[in-house]
Amino acid sequence: MRVKFFCVSILITAALLGALALNAAAGKVFWYLPHPDDETLGMADSIHQSVLDGNENYLIYFTKGTGSLARFFLTGPDGQSYQLTKEEFGQARMAETLAALAVLGISPEQVVFLDYEDGGVPQKDAEAIMRALAKPNPGSVHRTVHILDRHPDHQALARALAAVAREEGIEIVTEFYHVYVYRSQLPMDQMNKRPILHREIRDLALDEFARWEPEQNRYAIGMSSTPDLFRAVRNSLYEYVDPDIGAVFDQKSTASYLVLTTADAGYRLSVGQRLSVICALELQNSALQFGVDYQLKSNLPMIRLGVGIGYHFGHNKPYGAVSAEITDYIVLVAKHVYKTNTQISVGIKVQLF
């Protein structure tokens, strides 16, 4: 089934390539988006400026964002709840995104929606599609989201573009935009930032994600799913973008954190993308604990789920744990020490380096 879908994606890309041949004189800019609304949250001003610059802009969405939990909590101004099927929800997300793009100067003919599983965009498929667009368009600009966004689809597209850009025979310009920077611990004052030039246009695009018109298939989904991001973007004077693929592709594979919860205080060292080593001291009896944690795949944008095992030296017994990290700060942990007790704790996580 996946092979069939990949072939369909390549055919769609081939059709887009055919359309691109109609105007070889204009500059071509390709935007690779994981989900609807990522473009307005992370790069609306740049998209509009690219339109004003006379470029040919093409936006390729890899999912329709149907995995969002907002589908189950759609409530109108009158308090009435709406239940949409997964397909209806995807259509509604596309509708509000196309409306926002229209504000930015993008027409539906410039947009392609693929239908990969939300949270499961395969990097190799993304690479194949990006390669098909990059090879016949030397000197073109290719833009996507950032590897430091805390979502597997964002990371997959960032890695894919960085990998394709390094291939022999590929001559393209790349840029990587932060979408979730407002929820992260990244030092924003030290990041590459681009001043907003068209704030009124950007804000009008943001407004499209708050529009409630069920008869027009509009359910204010963006504002329902990530209201804090929409507020932060509206108040921001910048877009955060990294033009250097080295900063994306050659990122550090390790990071260390201080974790303080209602049960213990500890040190966490992440190794690679999913594995972490944990050393903690229980607050009640100063017992030492040592373990490892593995991050599970999840399509929830700012929630990371993990499972872990370790040893509790106070009880001299092994333990198992499940955890959830919300944004980059809040930690929830349920830990069971074998034949002893179960603890549920909440705390914060702070990155050290």
C-alpha positions as CSV (number, residue, x, y, z in Angstrom):
1,M,0.0,0.0,0.0
2,R,2.8,2.4,0.9
3,V,4.6,1.6,-2.4
4,K,1.4,2.4,-4.3
5,F,1.0,5.7,-2.4
6,F,4.6,6.7,-3.0
7,C,4.1,6.1,-6.8
8,V,1.1,8.3,-6.7
9,S,3.1,11.0,-4.9
10,I,5.8,10.8,-7.6
11,L,3.1,11.2,-10.3
12,I,1.8,14.3,-8.6
13,T,5.3,15.7,-8.4
14,A,5.8,14.9,-12.1
15,A,2.7,16.8,-13.0
16,L,3.9,19.7,-11.0
17,L,7.2,19.6,-12.8
18,G,5.3,19.8,-16.1
19,A,3.6,22.9,-14.9
20,L,7.0,24.4,-13.9
21,A,8.2,24.2,-17.4
22,L,5.7,26.8,-18.5
23,N,7.8,29.7,-17.2
24,A,11.5,28.9,-17.0
25,A,12.4,32.6,-16.8
26,A,11.1,33.3,-13.3
27,G,12.8,32.2,-10.1
28,K,11.4,29.1,-8.6
29,V,10.8,28.6,-4.9
30,F,9.7,25.3,-3.4
31,W,8.2,25.2,0.0
32,Y,7.9,21.8,1.7
33,L,5.4,21.7,4.6
34,P,4.6,18.9,7.0
35,H,1.1,20.1,7.9
36,P,-1.5,22.8,7.0
37,D,-0.8,26.0,9.0
38,D,3.0,25.5,9.3
39,E,3.5,27.9,6.5
40,T,1.6,30.8,8.2
41,L,3.1,30.1,11.7
42,G,6.7,29.9,10.5
43,M,7.1,31.6,7.1
44,A,4.1,33.7,6.1
45,D,6.1,36.9,5.6
46,S,8.8,35.2,3.5
47,I,6.1,33.6,1.3
48,H,4.4,36.9,0.7
49,Q,7.8,38.6,0.0
50,S,8.7,35.9,-2.5
51,V,5.4,36.6,-4.3
52,L,6.2,40.3,-4.4
53,D,9.7,39.5,-5.8
54,G,8.0,37.8,-8.8
55,N,9.1,34.3,-8.0
56,E,7.1,31.2,-9.0
57,N,6.2,29.6,-5.6
58,Y,5.1,26.0,-5.2
59,L,4.0,24.6,-1.9
60,I,4.0,20.8,-1.3
61,Y,2.2,19.6,1.9
62,F,3.1,16.1,2.9
63,T,0.1,15.6,5.2
64,K,-3.4,17.1,5.6
65,G,-2.9,17.3,9.4
66,T,-5.6,14.8,10.2
67,G,-3.9,13.5,13.3
68,S,-4.6,16.7,15.3
69,L,-6.6,16.2,18.5
70,A,-8.4,19.4,17.7
71,R,-10.8,17.3,15.6
72,F,-12.5,16.0,18.8
73,F,-12.9,19.5,20.4
74,L,-14.4,21.7,17.7
75,T,-16.8,24.0,19.4
76,G,-18.5,27.1,17.9
77,P,-19.1,30.5,19.4
78,D,-22.6,29.3,20.3
79,G,-21.2,26.4,22.3
80,Q,-22.3,23.8,19.8
81,S,-19.9,20.9,19.2
82,Y,-19.1,19.6,15.8
83,Q,-17.9,16.1,15.0
84,L,-16.0,15.7,11.8
85,T,-14.7,12.5,10.2
86,K,-11.0,12.3,9.6
87,E,-11.6,13.0,5.9
88,E,-13.8,16.0,6.7
89,F,-11.3,17.4,9.1
90,G,-8.5,17.1,6.5
91,Q,-10.7,19.0,4.0
92,A,-11.4,21.7,6.6
93,R,-7.7,22.1,7.4
94,M,-6.9,22.5,3.7
95,A,-9.7,25.0,3.3
96,E,-8.4,27.4,6.0
97,T,-4.8,27.0,4.7
98,L,-5.7,27.8,1.1
99,A,-7.6,30.9,2.4
100,A,-4.5,32.0,4.3
101,L,-2.3,31.4,1.3
102,A,-4.7,33.5,-0.8
103,V,-4.0,36.4,1.5
104,L,-0.2,35.8,1.0
105,G,-0.7,35.8,-2.8
106,I,-0.6,32.0,-3.5
107,S,-3.3,30.4,-5.7
108,P,-4.6,26.8,-5.3
109,E,-2.9,25.9,-8.6
110,Q,0.5,26.4,-6.8
111,V,-0.3,24.0,-4.0
112,V,-0.1,20.2,-3.8
113,F,-1.5,18.2,-0.8
114,L,-0.1,14.7,-0.4
115,D,-1.7,12.4,2.1
116,Y,1.0,10.8,4.1
117,E,0.1,9.7,7.6
118,D,0.3,12.6,10.1
119,G,3.4,11.8,12.3
120,G,4.7,9.2,9.8
121,V,6.2,11.1,6.8
122,P,9.0,8.9,5.5
123,Q,12.3,10.7,5.0
124,K,13.3,8.7,2.0
125,D,10.0,9.5,0.2
126,A,10.5,13.1,1.0
127,E,14.0,13.0,-0.4
128,A,12.8,11.4,-3.7
129,I,10.2,14.1,-4.2
130,M,12.6,16.9,-3.3
131,R,15.2,15.4,-5.6
132,A,12.7,15.3,-8.5
133,L,12.1,19.0,-8.1
134,A,15.7,20.0,-7.4
135,K,17.5,18.3,-10.3
136,P,15.8,20.0,-13.2
137,N,15.8,23.4,-11.5
138,P,19.4,24.3,-10.7
139,G,19.7,27.5,-8.7
140,S,16.1,27.2,-7.4
141,V,15.3,27.9,-3.7
142,H,14.0,25.1,-1.5
143,R,12.5,25.9,1.9
144,T,11.2,23.8,4.7
145,V,10.8,23.6,8.5
146,H,13.7,23.1,11.0
147,I,15.2,20.0,12.5
148,L,14.9,21.6,15.9
149,D,11.1,21.6,15.7
150,R,9.8,19.0,18.1
151,H,7.7,17.0,15.6
152,P,8.9,13.9,13.7
153,D,7.4,15.1,10.4
154,H,9.2,18.4,10.7
155,Q,12.5,16.7,11.5
156,A,12.0,14.2,8.6
157,L,11.5,17.0,6.0
158,A,14.5,19.0,7.4
159,R,16.8,16.0,7.2
160,A,15.5,15.1,3.7
161,L,16.2,18.6,2.3
162,A,19.6,18.8,3.9
163,A,20.5,15.4,2.5
164,V,19.3,16.2,-1.0
165,A,21.1,19.5,-1.0
166,R,24.4,17.7,-0.4
167,E,24.0,15.2,-3.2
168,E,26.3,15.5,-6.2
169,G,24.7,17.3,-9.2
170,I,22.2,19.2,-7.0
171,E,22.6,23.0,-7.0
172,I,20.0,24.6,-4.9
173,V,19.6,27.2,-2.2
174,T,18.1,26.0,1.1
175,E,16.4,27.6,4.1
176,F,15.0,26.0,7.2
177,Y,12.3,27.8,9.2
178,H,11.5,27.3,12.9
179,V,7.8,26.8,13.6
180,Y,7.8,25.7,17.2
181,V,10.5,28.1,18.4
182,Y,8.1,29.9,20.7
183,R,7.6,26.8,22.7
184,S,11.2,25.8,22.9
185,Q,14.2,26.5,25.1
186,L,16.2,27.7,22.2
187,P,18.1,31.0,22.8
188,M,16.0,33.2,20.4
189,D,18.3,36.2,20.8
190,Q,21.1,34.2,19.4
191,M,19.2,32.7,16.5
192,N,19.2,33.8,12.8
193,K,16.1,36.0,12.5
194,R,14.5,37.9,9.7
195,P,12.4,41.0,10.4
196,I,8.8,40.9,9.4
197,L,8.2,43.3,6.5
198,H,4.5,42.8,5.9
199,R,2.9,42.5,9.4
200,E,-0.6,43.4,8.3
201,I,-0.6,40.8,5.6
202,R,0.7,38.1,7.9
203,D,-1.9,39.0,10.6
204,L,-4.7,38.7,8.0
205,A,-3.4,35.3,7.1
206,L,-3.4,34.3,10.8
207,D,-7.0,35.5,11.0
208,E,-8.0,32.8,8.5
209,F,-7.3,30.1,11.1
210,A,-9.7,31.7,13.6
211,R,-12.6,31.9,11.1
212,W,-15.8,30.0,12.2
213,E,-18.1,29.4,9.2
214,P,-19.2,25.7,9.2
215,E,-21.3,26.3,6.1
216,Q,-18.0,27.2,4.3
217,N,-16.1,24.3,5.8
218,R,-14.3,26.6,8.2
219,Y,-14.0,25.5,11.9
220,A,-11.1,27.7,13.2
221,I,-9.0,24.6,13.5
222,G,-5.6,26.3,13.7
223,M,-6.6,28.5,16.5
224,S,-8.3,25.6,18.3
225,S,-5.2,23.3,18.1
226,T,-2.3,25.7,18.9
227,P,-3.7,29.0,20.2
228,D,-0.5,29.9,22.0
229,L,1.6,29.6,18.8
230,F,-0.8,31.8,16.9
231,R,-0.7,34.5,19.6
232,A,3.1,34.3,19.8
233,V,3.5,34.6,16.0
234,R,1.1,37.6,15.9
235,N,3.3,39.3,18.6
236,S,6.6,38.5,16.9
237,L,8.6,40.9,14.9
238,Y,10.7,38.2,13.3
239,E,10.7,34.9,11.5
240,Y,13.5,32.5,12.6
241,V,15.3,30.9,9.7
242,D,18.6,29.1,9.2
243,P,20.0,29.2,5.7
244,D,23.0,27.1,6.7
245,I,22.3,23.4,6.1
246,G,25.3,22.5,8.2
247,A,23.5,23.8,11.3
248,V,20.6,21.6,10.5
249,F,22.3,18.4,9.2
250,D,25.3,18.4,11.5
251,Q,23.5,19.1,14.7
252,K,24.9,17.8,17.9
253,S,23.7,14.2,18.6
254,T,23.8,14.7,22.4
255,A,22.2,17.1,24.8
256,S,22.1,17.3,28.6
257,Y,19.2,18.3,30.8
258,L,18.5,19.0,34.5
259,V,15.1,17.4,35.5
260,L,13.4,18.3,38.7
261,T,10.1,16.6,39.6
262,T,8.0,16.3,42.8
263,A,9.7,12.9,43.3
264,D,13.3,13.3,42.4
265,A,16.1,15.5,40.9
266,G,18.2,14.2,38.1
267,Y,20.5,14.6,35.1
268,R,19.5,13.4,31.6
269,L,21.8,12.9,28.7
270,S,20.2,12.3,25.3
271,V,22.1,10.2,22.9
272,G,20.9,10.4,19.3
273,Q,17.3,11.2,18.6
274,R,15.4,8.8,20.9
275,L,17.7,7.3,23.6
276,S,18.5,9.0,26.9
277,V,20.5,8.0,29.9
278,I,19.1,9.1,33.3
279,C,20.7,9.5,36.7
280,A,18.4,10.7,39.5
281,L,18.3,11.2,43.3
282,E,15.0,10.5,45.0
283,L,14.1,13.5,47.2
284,Q,12.4,11.5,50.0
285,N,15.2,9.2,50.9
286,S,18.2,10.3,48.8
287,A,18.2,7.0,47.0
288,L,20.2,6.9,43.7
289,Q,18.4,5.7,40.5
290,F,20.0,4.9,37.2
291,G,18.1,4.1,33.9
292,V,17.6,4.6,30.2
293,D,14.6,6.0,28.4
294,Y,13.4,5.5,24.8
295,Q,11.2,8.1,23.1
296,L,8.3,6.6,21.2
297,K,7.0,7.8,17.8
298,S,4.1,10.2,18.2
299,N,2.2,12.5,15.9
300,L,1.3,14.8,18.7
301,P,3.1,18.1,17.9
302,M,4.5,19.1,21.3
303,I,4.1,15.9,23.4
304,R,6.8,13.3,23.5
305,L,6.0,9.9,25.0
306,G,8.7,7.6,26.4
307,V,9.2,4.3,28.2
308,G,12.1,3.5,30.4
309,I,13.8,0.9,32.6
310,G,16.4,1.2,35.4
311,Y,17.5,0.3,38.8
312,H,16.5,1.9,42.2
313,F,19.5,1.5,44.6
314,G,17.4,2.5,47.6
315,H,15.1,-0.5,47.2
316,N,17.8,-2.6,45.3
317,K,15.2,-3.4,42.7
318,P,14.6,-2.6,39.0
319,Y,11.9,-0.2,37.9
320,G,9.9,0.6,34.8
321,A,8.6,4.0,33.8
322,V,6.4,5.8,31.3
323,S,6.8,9.5,30.7
324,A,5.3,12.4,28.7
325,E,7.1,15.6,27.9
326,I,4.9,18.6,27.1
327,T,6.6,21.3,25.1
328,D,10.3,21.4,26.1
329,Y,9.6,22.1,29.8
330,I,7.0,20.0,31.5
331,V,7.6,16.4,32.5
332,L,5.1,13.8,33.7
333,V,6.5,10.5,35.0
334,A,4.8,7.3,36.3
335,K,7.4,5.0,37.8
336,H,6.9,1.5,39.3
337,V,9.7,-0.1,41.4
338,Y,9.3,-3.9,41.2
339,K,7.1,-5.2,44.0
340,T,7.5,-2.0,46.0
341,N,5.5,1.1,44.9
342,T,4.4,3.3,42.1
343,Q,5.1,7.0,42.0
344,I,3.5,9.7,39.7
345,S,5.4,12.9,39.5
346,V,5.3,16.2,37.6
347,G,8.2,18.5,37.1
348,I,10.3,20.7,34.7
349,K,13.2,20.0,32.4
350,V,15.9,22.6,31.6
351,Q,18.6,22.1,28.9
352,L,22.1,22.6,30.1
353,F,24.0,22.3,26.8
